[in-house]
Amino acid sequence: MILTASDIESLSRLLSRWEWGEYISEAFVIIACAGELVADLEVSWLTEERKRRLQRRSTILLVAALSVSLICLFRTNELSGSVIGSLGDKAEEADRKAREAITDSSTALSQAKDALTKAGKAEDSLGKAEDEANKAQTASSNALTLARGARQEADSFKKDIRSAKEAAAEAKEKVADRTLTDGQAVSVAGKINPFAGQRVQIMTYFDASEPMELANRILLALRLAKWQYLPPPEHSILIGGITGVQVFIHPEADQSTKNAAGALAAALNEQGIAATLKFDTGYAKNQIMINVGAKP
């Protein structure tokens, strides 16, 4: 049976594994022999009971290792024979094809002589063939020019489709409400969690659903980060005309508050929520005020 290259490669890998098994079992044979040798030594710490136990275990290990080694040797010889037999079959097949090639070459030589005779007749038709070839070349050049023009039009059409898709995606993004998914809220909380305990207030347009919903999602992230939320004073409202998310702190706030405000603004921007960090003396020094305005 002739094996394919992949079959021979698979057999070679299997043969290598059995050879390693043989090597390992031989190593255990050596260990077992060493155990029996140690059992024959006259040393004070090796009692008769220990000697008998060591000899018995060494003998068991020796027998087991020799058995495994014999199995590995058998499988190695069997696989080697398969590979060698396949190579012999391939050699016979190659020899057969070589003989066939010699026979074919004789036939080809005879046919070549006939072709030389016919070549004289073909020479007369060569002139006509050259004319036809020139015409075909001209037609091919014209077709190639048309194909290039069609390709350029196809590329232009593809670019137009891509531009239209990008414009549609951009328009959809502009129309869609701002929000933070649960995963995004967890991500924001992870960025600001080092500032747990930071005091914070949130103001928004409570009569507008889009900024109100976004404010609630930001509050979820703040609570996950264990920030201290302070409700805004009663009857307080956000002045009109504010867009985006504004993160306000006092200019003289401590460094921890400044770092917390910067981390919050950066985390919101990473999630696609436009947020800016601002300073105002009208707020408590170590407190952050978040204004959630209308969508920009």
C-alpha positions as MATLAB code, in Angstrom:
seq = 'MILTASDIESLSRLLSRWEWGEYISEAFVIIACAGELVADLEVSWLTEERKRRLQRRSTILLVAALSVSLICLFRTNELSGSVIGSLGDKAEEADRKAREAITDSSTALSQAKDALTKAGKAEDSLGKAEDEANKAQTASSNALTLARGARQEADSFKKDIRSAKEAAAEAKEKVADRTLTDGQAVSVAGKINPFAGQRVQIMTYFDASEPMELANRILLALRLAKWQYLPPPEHSILIGGITGVQVFIHPEADQSTKNAAGALAAALNEQGIAATLKFDTGYAKNQIMINVGAKP';
ca = [
       0.000    0.000    0.000;
       1.340    3.443   -0.996;
       0.934    5.992    1.781;
       0.453    9.696    1.192;
       2.889   12.299    2.520;
       0.508   13.160    5.365;
       0.180    9.435    6.263;
       3.978    9.059    6.373;
       4.285   12.189    8.501;
       1.634   10.859   10.901;
       3.395    7.470   11.103;
       6.721    9.227   11.720;
       5.256   11.201   14.638;
       3.727    8.014   16.049;
       7.037    6.176   15.562;
       8.848    8.948   17.448;
       6.422    8.636   20.374;
       6.931    4.861   20.604;
      10.697    5.373   20.446;
      10.442    7.824   23.336;
       8.353    5.242   25.193;
      11.133    2.730   24.595;
      13.760    5.165   25.873;
      11.738    5.927   29.005;
      11.099    2.251   29.744;
      14.846    1.553   29.333;
      15.481    4.317   31.848;
      13.153    2.568   34.294;
      15.052   -0.688   33.643;
      18.253    1.090   34.667;
      16.529    2.463   37.782;
      15.275   -1.028   38.698;
      18.767   -2.492   38.252;
      20.169    0.290   40.372;
      17.583   -0.551   43.058;
      18.677   -4.199   43.124;
      22.316   -3.103   43.257;
      21.597   -0.882   46.241;
      19.736   -3.761   47.929;
      22.930   -5.867   47.690;
      25.062   -3.230   49.428;
      26.066   -3.783   53.040;
      25.134   -0.492   54.695;
      24.001    0.075   58.249;
      20.781    1.949   57.461;
      19.564   -0.766   55.042;
      17.874   -3.423   57.200;
      16.912   -6.878   55.953;
      13.301   -5.861   55.733;
      14.188   -2.797   53.665;
      16.445   -4.918   51.443;
      13.659   -7.403   50.740;
      11.192   -4.613   50.072;
      13.658   -2.785   47.777;
      14.517   -6.007   45.911;
      10.843   -6.890   45.445;
       9.891   -3.431   44.167;
      12.961   -3.257   41.940;
      12.078   -6.652   40.430;
       8.475   -5.562   39.778;
       9.686   -2.332   38.208;
      12.241   -4.248   36.106;
       9.639   -6.683   34.789;
       7.146   -3.884   34.048;
       9.784   -1.726   32.349;
      11.030   -4.649   30.230;
       7.442   -5.453   29.217;
       6.744   -1.873   28.203;
      10.097   -1.722   26.395;
       9.217   -4.895   24.489;
       5.821   -3.472   23.484;
       7.434   -0.217   22.366;
      10.077   -2.149   20.401;
       7.381   -4.221   18.701;
       5.360   -1.139   17.751;
       8.511    0.676   16.593;
       9.472   -2.221   14.323;
       5.905   -2.492   13.031;
       5.681    1.241   12.200;
       9.175    1.251   10.671;
       8.170   -1.667    8.475;
       5.050    0.201    7.336;
       7.074    3.300    6.412;
       9.796    1.280    4.668;
       7.201   -0.811    2.829;
       5.442    2.338    1.636;
       8.739    3.781    0.423;
       9.437    0.506   -1.435;
       6.015    0.684   -3.094;
       6.717    4.255   -4.117;
      10.076    3.202   -5.575;
       8.381    0.466   -7.632;
       5.752    2.936   -8.810;
       8.474    5.424   -9.793;
      10.310    2.679  -11.727;
       7.130    1.752  -13.556;
       6.490    5.376  -14.486;
      10.084    5.748  -15.685;
       9.653    2.756  -18.030;
       6.408    4.222  -19.301;
       8.164    7.575  -19.848;
      10.840    5.862  -21.964;
       8.149    4.226  -24.082;
       6.294    7.529  -24.379;
       9.513    9.302  -25.407;
       9.940    6.852  -28.296;
       6.387    7.533  -29.395;
       6.984   11.266  -29.044;
      10.083   11.039  -31.225;
       8.079    9.355  -33.971;
       5.401   11.974  -33.655;
       8.020   14.733  -33.805;
       9.155   13.466  -37.180;
       5.598   13.628  -38.437;
       5.323   17.130  -37.002;
       8.385   18.249  -38.979;
       6.659   17.104  -42.129;
       3.534   19.003  -41.224;
       5.552   22.090  -40.241;
       6.257   22.825  -43.882;
       2.564   22.963  -44.564;
       1.952   25.055  -41.473;
       4.467   27.665  -42.619;
       2.144   28.645  -45.421;
      -0.617   29.318  -42.916;
       1.692   31.307  -40.659;
       1.196   34.558  -42.515;
      -2.555   34.337  -42.158;
      -2.231   33.389  -38.503;
      -0.045   36.450  -37.857;
      -2.679   38.724  -39.390;
      -5.360   37.137  -37.236;
      -3.141   37.462  -34.179;
      -2.627   41.174  -34.822;
      -6.353   41.660  -35.086;
      -6.892   39.680  -31.890;
      -4.259   41.763  -30.087;
      -5.987   44.976  -31.134;
      -9.331   43.633  -29.935;
      -7.704   42.527  -26.648;
      -6.249   46.007  -26.082;
      -9.667   47.542  -26.629;
     -11.261   45.070  -24.234;
      -8.593   45.780  -21.630;
      -9.253   49.512  -21.895;
     -12.974   48.926  -21.428;
     -12.299   46.610  -18.462;
     -10.119   49.219  -16.771;
     -12.824   51.831  -17.217;
     -15.416   49.451  -15.749;
     -13.112   48.701  -12.812;
     -12.663   52.401  -12.100;
     -16.425   52.894  -12.166;
     -16.877   49.911   -9.809;
     -14.278   51.300   -7.386;
     -15.966   54.715   -7.486;
     -19.343   53.071   -6.847;
     -17.889   51.112   -3.918;
     -16.469   54.322   -2.411;
     -19.860   56.002   -2.777;
     -21.537   53.088   -0.952;
     -18.931   53.220    1.833;
     -19.389   56.987    2.208;
     -23.158   56.566    2.333;
     -22.872   53.899    5.051;
     -20.534   56.067    7.092;
     -22.870   59.059    6.722;
     -25.848   56.918    7.779;
     -23.962   55.594   10.813;
     -22.920   59.129   11.778;
     -26.485   60.392   11.393;
     -27.795   57.510   13.486;
     -25.257   58.274   16.209;
     -26.268   61.937   16.235;
     -29.960   61.068   16.518;
     -29.555   58.315   19.138;
     -29.861   59.195   22.832;
     -26.724   59.240   24.932;
     -26.539   56.410   27.438;
     -24.240   54.111   29.380;
     -24.855   50.383   29.105;
     -24.396   48.235   32.182;
     -20.982   47.185   30.890;
     -19.966   50.805   30.239;
     -21.144   51.835   33.711;
     -19.000   49.081   35.234;
     -16.033   50.257   33.134;
     -16.453   53.876   34.310;
     -16.792   52.685   37.922;
     -13.546   50.732   37.583;
     -11.691   53.876   36.453;
     -12.933   56.056   39.346;
     -13.098   53.417   42.090;
      -9.686   54.509   43.542;
     -11.461   57.714   44.647;
     -14.197   55.933   46.646;
     -15.865   58.257   49.161;
     -15.600   61.326   46.893;
     -18.558   63.658   47.422;
     -20.520   64.481   44.296;
     -23.751   66.166   43.153;
     -25.602   65.822   39.833;
     -27.804   68.435   38.190;
     -29.731   68.017   34.949;
     -32.870   69.065   33.132;
     -35.284   66.953   35.142;
     -38.112   67.576   32.670;
     -36.084   66.257   29.686;
     -35.985   62.474   29.304;
     -32.634   62.142   27.454;
     -30.346   64.072   29.890;
     -32.354   62.734   32.863;
     -31.782   59.111   31.758;
     -28.069   59.789   31.178;
     -27.771   61.392   34.609;
     -29.290   58.239   36.189;
     -26.771   55.998   34.331;
     -23.848   58.197   35.475;
     -25.227   58.012   39.039;
     -25.237   54.192   38.728;
     -21.524   54.239   37.825;
     -20.785   56.605   40.775;
     -22.577   54.313   43.205;
     -20.753   51.263   41.855;
     -17.496   53.153   42.533;
     -18.771   53.901   46.094;
     -18.759   57.678   45.643;
     -20.822   59.701   48.158;
     -23.819   61.140   46.317;
     -25.278   64.373   47.742;
     -28.767   65.269   46.465;
     -28.968   68.825   45.054;
     -30.673   71.504   47.162;
     -34.459   71.542   46.932;
     -35.934   73.635   44.102;
     -32.504   73.997   42.441;
     -32.547   73.948   38.637;
     -29.987   73.840   35.843;
     -29.793   76.994   33.729;
     -30.777   76.635   30.088;
     -28.386   76.331   27.160;
     -25.958   73.791   28.671;
     -24.887   70.941   26.387;
     -22.784   67.885   27.095;
     -21.571   66.821   30.532;
     -19.727   69.406   32.669;
     -17.588   68.254   35.617;
     -17.062   71.260   37.920;
     -14.594   71.569   40.831;
     -13.315   74.478   42.916;
      -9.947   75.859   41.694;
      -8.525   75.373   45.208;
      -9.837   71.827   45.647;
      -7.369   69.299   47.067;
      -5.368   67.162   44.669;
      -7.466   64.042   45.322;
     -10.644   65.850   44.254;
      -8.942   67.207   41.117;
      -7.663   63.734   40.228;
     -11.125   62.230   40.793;
     -12.790   64.841   38.565;
     -10.204   64.330   35.821;
     -10.587   60.537   35.973;
     -14.393   60.817   35.740;
     -14.280   63.141   32.718;
     -11.746   60.909   30.967;
     -13.768   57.741   31.690;
     -16.977   59.287   30.291;
     -15.178   60.459   27.146;
     -13.784   56.942   26.640;
     -17.371   55.648   26.548;
     -18.443   58.251   23.945;
     -20.057   60.678   26.422;
     -18.709   64.195   25.750;
     -17.506   65.509   29.119;
     -15.397   68.560   30.012;
     -13.579   69.441   33.227;
     -14.241   72.993   34.494;
     -13.301   75.139   37.482;
     -15.645   77.466   39.374;
     -15.290   79.134   42.770;
     -19.028   78.818   43.335;
     -18.768   75.174   44.467;
     -17.491   73.538   47.655;
     -13.745   72.986   47.606;
     -13.664   69.212   47.927;
     -16.932   68.425   46.169;
     -17.592   67.630   42.500;
     -20.628   68.999   40.657;
     -21.782   67.236   37.486;
     -24.083   69.126   35.109;
     -25.746   66.847   32.549;
     -26.948   69.151   29.764;
     -28.690   68.498   26.494;
     -27.103   66.396   23.766;
     -24.545   68.512   21.809;
];
